Amino acid sequence: MLSTANIYHTGFVVPSIEEAMKEFTAVFGVSWTGIEEREMPVLTPGGPVRAKMRFVYSQGGSPRLELLEPVLGTIWEQPVQPEGGPSSAHHIGVWADDFQKTSAELEAAGCPRMLTYDDGSGKAVRFAYHRLPNGAIVELIDATRRAELEAWFEGADYPAAVEGE
C-alpha cells in the first residue's frame, strides 16, 4: 500500500517553531523555508474546522523535517508523550501517487482518516492524516503537488499563496 521510498518528511508539533528551528539547525545543520502562517479549512471526524497554522520545512533535500505549532481541535494538537517529551515526532509524510485510492485503502485496512483539507466534498483532498492501529500517524500528500511543494521547499513562494489561501 505504502512504500518507505515515498517518505519525504517527519513532522514535529513543537511549542515554538523559532526555538525548534534553532535546535534542529544546531544538531543537523539544516536551513529552513520561511515560516508560513495560514488559515485553512480542514475536515476532522468531529466536522469542519478553520485551522490557524504556523509551519516550516527544512531545505536541502529529503528526508525533510516539518515543524508545526499546536492547533487545538485538530490532529496537530500537542502530542502527549511523557517519555518522548512535548515535541516528539508527530507523523511521517508520504507522497501518494493515487492519493484518494490510497487514502480509501488505509481506511479499509483499519487506519481511520483523522483530517484532510476541506473542499466541501467530504473526500480526502490534497493531504490526509491516517492513524495506524498502533497509534502512529501517516500523512498522505497527493503526489500531483510534489513539484510545486518541492519548489517551495527550496525557495519559491508557498503554492497555496497562489491559490488565495
N, C-alpha and C positions, 0 to 999 in steps of 0.2 A: 504493500500500500504506500509506504513512505520509504525513502532512501536516505541514509546518512550523507550521501553525496550531495543532496539538495539542502542540507543545513547551511544557513548563511549567517545566523546570529544567535546570541544568547542574550535574553533580556533580563534586566535587573530593575526592580522597583526600589528606588532609593529616596531617603528623606530629603536630600539636597543634590540636585544634578551637579551644581558647581563643585561641591566638595567631592562627590564621587568621581567627577572628571579628573580632578587633581590627583586623587588616589590611583585611579587606573593609569593615568599618564605616568605617574612616578614608577609604577610597577611594570607596565608594559610598553611605555614609551609611545603610546598612541596619540594621534591628533583627532580632532572632532569636527563634525559638521557644526553649523550654528545651532543654537538651541531653538527648537520650534515650539511655538505656543499656538495651539489650535483648539477650537471647539468643534466637535464633530458629532453627528448623530450615530449612536450605536444601538444595537438591539441586544438585550440581555434576556435571560429566562424570565425575569420579572417585568419585561416590557422595554419600551424605548427610553433612552437616556441621552441627554446632551452632555457629552464628556468634555470637560476643560482639561486639556492635556499639555504637559511640558515634556519634551523628549529630545534626545540627541543620539547620534550613531558615531561609532569610531570610523575613521578613514583609513585607507591604505590596504584594502583587500579583506578577504574572508579568512577566518571567521570574524565577523564584526561583533562589537558589543553595543547593546542598546541600553540606555539609561532612561527611565521614566519616573516621574514623581507620582505619588499615590493619587488615585481618582476614586473617591468614595462611591459606593453603589455599583462598581464595575469589577471586572476581573483584575484590574490594576490596583485594587486596594493593597495597602501594605501587607505583604505576606507575614504570617505569624509562624516563625520557625525559630523557636528558642535556641536550639543548638547551633543553627547557622547564622543567627543574627538577623536584624531587620532588613538587610538588603542582600539576602542570599539570592541565588539565581531564581528567576521567576518563571521563565519559559524558554523554549527553543523555537526559533523561527525557521520555517522550511518553505522553499519555493514549491508550489503545486502546479504542474503543467495543466492538469484537468481539474481545476480548482473546485467547482461545485460537485463534481463526481467524487473527488477525494474527501471533501467535507461530509458528503452523504455516507460514504463508506465508513468513515470514522464513527459517525453517529450509529450506523447499523452494527458496528463492532463494539458498541457499549461505551463510546467516548463522546459524551454529550457536548454539543456546541454551547459554549458559555458566553460568547459575544461575537458579533460581526458588525461591520459597517451597516448602517440602516438606510437603505434607499427606498423603504416603504414596501418592498416586495415580500419581506419575511424570509428571503433566501440568503444564503451565505454570499456576500459580495465583498470583493477586494481583499479582505483578510478575515480569518475566523479563528477563534481560540477554542480548542477542544481539551477537555480534561480526560486524561487516561485513567483507567481503573485504579492505578497505584497512586493517583493524585498529581502526577506530573502534568504540565500544561504544554501543549504544542500550538504554535501559531502558524496556520497555513497562510501563505501570501500568494495571491494569484500571480503566476509567473508571467502573464502578459504585461505586468507592471515592472518587470525586472529591469529593463533598460532605463526607464525613467528614474527608478529608485537608485540604481547603481550610479547614474549620472549625478543625482543629488548627493549621494554619499561622498562623492569626490569633488563637490563644489558648485554644482548647478543649483538653481532655485528649486525649492521644495515643490514637487509636482502638484500637490493639492492647491498650492497658491495660484496656480494657473487655472484650476477649476473653480476658483472662487470660494474655497473653504477658509 
